[in-house]
Amino acid sequence: MSEAAFAGAIGRTVASSKPWWPAPPRPPAGAPNILVVLFDDVGFSDFGCYGSPIRTPAIDALAAQGLRYSGFHTTAMCSTTRAALLTGRNHHSVGVGCLANFDSGYPGYRGKIAREAGTIAEMLRAHAYRNYMVGKWHVTPLTESGATGPFDGWPLGRGFDRFYGFLDAETDQYAPELVLDNTHISPPGSFADGYHLTADLIDQAIRFIADHTADRPDLPWLTWLALGACHAPHQAPRDIIESYDAVFAHGWDVERAQRLARQKAMGLVPETTDLPPRNDGVKAWETHSDEERRVFTRLQSAFAGMLDHADQHLARLLAFLDRTGQRDNTLVIVMSDNGASQEGGPLGFVNAMGPFNFKPEPIAEKLARIDDIGGPDTHSNFPHGWAMASNTPLRRYKQNTHGGGIRDPFILSWPQRIAAQGELRHQFVHASDLVPTLLDLIGIAAPATIAGVPQMPLEGVSFAASIADATAPSKPVPQYFEMFGHRGLWHDGWKAVAFHPPGTPFDSDKWELFHLAEDFSETHDLAAAEPERLAALVKLWWEQAEAHQVLPLDDRFGPRFAENAARFHGARTRFVFHAGMGHVPTDVAPDVRSRDYLIEAHVEIGPEGAEGVLIAHGDATSGYSLYVKDGHLVHDLNIGGRHEIISSTRAVPAGAHRLGLRVERLRRESEPAKGARTGFSQYTLLIDGEEVGALTTQLAFHTLISWSGLDIGHDRGSPVSDYTAPFAFTGRLSHVTVTMQNEQSLDGDSVGRAEMARQ
């Protein structure tokens, strides 16, 4: 066949054949862009448009352009709310009954979203949406957050096309644990040059949307923006923080009353709403000393400053949408994942890392560091009294199933479709209802299968009808709640709820009954007046618990974390880290807590000498670093900002050497009382196995090392010790080994308290 004939035959074949590839999906007509802004640990009353004096003009403007809901409910914790928001199902049903930090083995408590529960990103991908995730994820087991994954639970494995953020529950705002797509990266700046994670996240959100607009302006996008604000550590520019001292000097009692008055004036809560008594253990503001009140006020100012700062940067993103002509057809949602946090304890923290390792932080020390609060070497959180004020007028806090833990602000704005401006909606809404509502508004159905996996039914109920009709009814089905044994159930305007003291029999819990339609703040318990109604709701709770994989109930804090760590690390006692490797998240780094261990760095040092970090785990608030400085080998044990430093008695000579540290626990003949310091430990520096310096101290990593990870050959972010990061090693580093003894003795309750502060 001639060349011309062959070409003609091919042309006729191509012309007469159907393409073998499927046509690309097209979005539904008029499909909106979707911007979800998810705050962290922000209480019901913290936005200005929900009664707070905190400056949130960008958020308030969204509320004025759209709707505010007074009955939006979450699940009391971050991982669990995110699982429900992303999937449209109850969190136990999809395997995230508690936290992504551990896998209990039971179907409802795997710490990872089941493949049978597709995310909103996976659902929208089939309709030509491009999906961008920015900020906090925390629905991947943290033991799967290392360089080898597995990545099927990371954002790109669950339907998102791009990811820039962090996988853990929290991170330092000046030196965050950052991930780009599937790779851990170093922050693009530092505190010294003005870096803050919130500004960075907004920059990345703008970039993703701008790139999308440049490339495919014909396709809609979903941008899921999950800020670190206002989870501890509360960090923000100092001038913003200090501007709130005068605002909150009157204390939490006056603040609660003022917020409730504003809420009533707004119509956000009924005029008949009563302010509940102070939460258990919270004292009257006036009973605290002048020194305590100064510290507490500044800790609250740091929280407020962080929210104010976030609102300022959110305004930049909204202005970008306006400037590019995208705002009218962008559905914007702003909300929080649970109520304000109780993890700051009754007195708050300037640096929580010390107390969690049994280093006390008395008020005098807090006061001496008052101007550091919100800065790069602090891990601050406010005391219970201010968390109580954040949740005004609701009882209790995050972790609890009373209103303070699960009732949160929710704002919805869509100029092109929502005519109502500045209106309120009082329907009961749950986090699991978001996905059905979005699908309803877009005009698409949930898929029967995703990537060949049959999907479980959506359990949430669309509240789209309430957007247009303020009188639309609330969902007709009951909604259960459970967290660490705290339980609750809403049905037809009534709520049964039980606070569960950990370690006590579940049968001993006292169930309360509230008619929420008449008692917004859950103040008037009707259990004695209507025992039959309460009994019916409690029975319904057990039915719902069985249907949604809530059982067996488990109220243990520490043991679940300890069991998960032991299961993950198993019998492994030796780690080898080669030069050139990337960052190691803390949950997959060597667990040197409460045990003997040996670190050895294999190096070559030239005739001119060398300096720099060999291994560093942690940051300025807590951790350890082994490094060479001024010719000597140095180890810094940093416990809550207190540095136990040991330097070698002789210089490190040129040549090939093993530079090491040996840690041995002493006086282990008896276990310490709970909450007490353990015995002494000895830290010994080694050069080629020879002892060159030793230090004995009671300070040690009894409960945690750090929530910042580990680096080899440099300290990439907030420096553990007295050097300027990254302080990269200038000699030749071959590898570092960490060898641990099998014996490890952890106080489960203390570990649990520390880990809960991380959530």
Protein Blocks (a to p, Z undefined) as FASTA:
>chain_A
ZZklmmmmmmmmmmmpccfbdcdddddehiacddddddehiafklpmklopabdcfklmm
mmmmmccdfkbccehpaklmmmmmmnopafklnopambmkbcehiaklnopacfklccfk
lmmmmnopacddehjeklacfklmcmnlpaklgmklnopabdcddfbfbdcfklccddeh
jaccddfbdfknopafklmmmmmmmmmmmmmmmmmmmbccddddddfblcdcddddfklm
mmmmmmmmnojmlmmmmmmmmmmmnomacfklccddddehiacfklpcfklmmmmmmmmm
mmmmmmmmmmmmmmmmmmmmmmnopmmmpccddddfbdcdfklojnopfblmlmmnopac
dfklmmmmmmmgopakbccdddfklmmmmmoccehjehiacfklmgccdddddfklmmbg
hiacfbdcdfklmmmmmmmmnopacdfbeghiacdddfbdcfklmmmmmkbccdfbdcdd
deehiacddeehiacdddddehiafklpccddddfklmmnopaccklmmmmlmmmmmmmm
mmmmmmnopaccdfbfklmmmmmmmmmnmmafbdcddehiacddfklgccfehiacdddd
dddddfkopaddfbdcddfkbccddddeehiacddddeehiacddddfbdcdedjddddd
ddddehilbccdehiacddddddddeehiacbdcddfbdcfkbmbfcdcdehiafblcfb
lcddekiafbdcfbdcddddfbdcddfklmmmmmmmmZZ
